[in-house]
Amino acid sequence: MRNHFVLAAALTLMAILACGFAGWHAWLGPSAILFFVLLALSLGRSEQWRRLAFTAWIVAAVTASLFYPAPFRELWGFDLRRLIIPLLMVIMFGMGTAMSLRDFAGVLRMPKGVFVGLLCQFTIMPFVGFGLTKLFSFPPEIAAGLILVGCSPSGLASNVMSFIARANLALSLTLTAIATLLAPALTPLLMSLLAGQLVPIDAWGMTLDILRIVILPVIAGLFFNHFFYERFPWLARWMPRLSMVGIAIIIAIITAAGRDSLLSVGLALLLATALHNAAGYFLGYWASRLSGLDRQSCRTIALEVGLQNSGLASGLALEMGKVATMGLAPAVFGPLMNVTGSGLASWWRERG
């Protein structure tokens, strides 16, 4: 069955090229969407490449929202942007169900690794993002979105990639948990410092938004995990899948909302987010090596730094009323980091 999907995807790719050369632009959209759907189905049936299937589904959703933005902006008179915050809260609840109080106790077992990881998390990505805005000269609100990605904490993606890489998973879980708790204080502070000259930053309002969107759902998830996990094991199994669907919907909505801006800066923004992501891996790893941590912990910190909670950044951009501009960098960063993170984690896994 997988070979059938591969063959169908190859034929669809040929059809896309033919449509492009022949000038049949009306067929480019359906062909491109079908290609990525077939690619996702093919990857999902491969043991080696299954982890990239989720990213292929996101790219399919993004492609659909670029070619046909109207259904992703409004449906039956309902503004779909109103779904972003509830979906993000569900995702954060799912993140909480994957954690436990033991993750926070990791600070006592690995104080040096936690300190180095948090220091890298809240210095490298914010300041690299700020530097990239100077290099690329983006419009102010798009530049602020790139900085916002850098000022956000890590998310569950870093835990998954650390598991794949056979890195220090306990350290990864602890760093994600502590960084998430520090976000209400540090994210608004860093945004005020680095992006305050680009867009107005309401630091207190951003703190309240993070508490409502992230901290409360995560605490609810932790509560559920501690008291009700054994009664509802099916919920724990389905939450990761529900979170993936939610992320895909959020990215598609943001892409549709900012389609015009994205088409004008798309390639430059893709390059900037790729450099941002790569700098997180590289600087996170070598800063940890210079601090004397073991190789597995360095790999963990590299993944924690390079993989950001782009969903949170999207939600904050929406709360600021700038999802069509500030929300673009998070929307691009999310799928990109899944591709690069999976590749890096698999490479490290093979190297041992």
Summary of the structure (lengths in Angstrom):
residues: 352
radius of gyration: 19.9
end to end distance: 32.4
largest distance: 64.1
contacts: 1299
relative contact order: 0.16
helix: 82%
strand: 2%
